Each structure stands twice: as C-alpha cells, then as structure tokens.
Amino acid sequence: MIFLYVLLTVYIIAVNFYGYRFLKLQRDSVDAGEAPAGDGKLFLTAVMGGATSIYVSMFALRYRLTSFVLMVFLPLLAVFNLYCFFLAYRMIWLFL
C-alpha cells in the first residue's frame, strides 16, 4: 500500500516538474526571439496533472501565455487535478 502512495507522489512531482520546465523553456525561447513551441505539449502536460505548476510558474516567471484558451482553462484544470489527486490518495486502499 505504501508503494502505491509513493508511486502516485512520484508521478505528481514528475508531471509538475515537467510542466514547470516546459513553460520555462517556452519563455526562454520567446525571450531569445525564437518562435515559441506550440501550446499542445503544454496543454497535454496540464491535462496529465501539471496544470497547478504551470499556472503558478506563469506568475513566478512573469510570463503570460498568448493563448486565451489556456489562460482560461488552466485554473479550471488545476482545480480538477487537485480534486483528482485528493480522490486518488483517499481511495487508494480500494485497489488492494
């Protein structure tokens, strides 16, 4: 049972770290004058569970996305991700 908690925690940390790094790489490419990568990978990372870190790191890095859809749906996805993680931690004993 502890293994499932550790596995879920590592997944959450990895997805959030990847979301932060991807947003930072996108911001650095825009600052360098290059064309930014598409928002598809960023949206996919947010859906997989990294919406919280992407949304928080946008304010920490002072970087605003140009995509209106992501600016509206990131807070909603963040709340949904946190709720799903809460349910996963709460209901993990049902899988045993």
N, C-alpha and C positions, 0 to 999 in steps of 0.2 A: 504494500500500500504506500509506503514511503517512496518507493521507486516511481510511482505514478505522480506523486506530488512533485518530486524532483524533476521528472520529465516535463511536466506542464510548466514548471517555473523556468526551466532552461529554454523551452520553446518561447515563452512570453518575452524573456530577456533577449533572446536572439532576434526575434522579429522586430522588437522595438529598437534594438541597436542597429539593425539593418535599415530600418526606416529613417533613423537619425542620420546615418552615414550617407544614405542615398540623397536625402534633402540637402545635406552639406555639400556633396559633390555637385548637385544641381546648382546650388547657389554659387559655388566656386567657378563653375563653367560660365555662368551668366556674368560674374564679375570679371572674368578673363576676356569677355567679348565673344565667346563661342555661342553657338546655338544651343539652348538647353535641351536636354534629353526629354523625350515625351513624358507626359504625366501618367501613362499607362502603368509603368512599373510602380510608380508612387501610389497609384490607386489600388493596385493589386496588393502591395505591402500593407496598405491601410485596411483593406478588407480582411487580410490574413491575421490582423491583430495589432498592427503597428500604428493605428490612427492616433493614439494618445501621444506617442513620442513624436510623430510628425507634426501634430498640431502644437505641441508645447515647444518643439525646437524651431518652429517658424517664428515664434515670438522671441525665443532666446537668441536666435541668429539674426533677428531683424530682417527676415526675408519673407516677402509676400508673394504668393503664387498668383499668376495671371489667370489661372483657370477659375472661373466663378463657381463651377460645379464642385471642385474640390474645396473651395473656401466655405461652401455651404454644407457639404456633406461630411467633411472631416470631423466637426464637433458631434454630429449625429452618429457617425461611425465610432467615434471614441466612446461615447456613452454606451452604445450597443456592445462594443468589445469588452468594456469593463463589466457589463452585466453578464456577458457570456463567460468571462473568466471567473466571476463570482459563482455562477452556477456550476462551472466545471469543478472548482475547488470544493463546493458544497456537496456535490453529487458524485464525487469520485468513488465513494465507497459502494455505490450501486454496481460498479463493474467487477467487483470481487466476488 
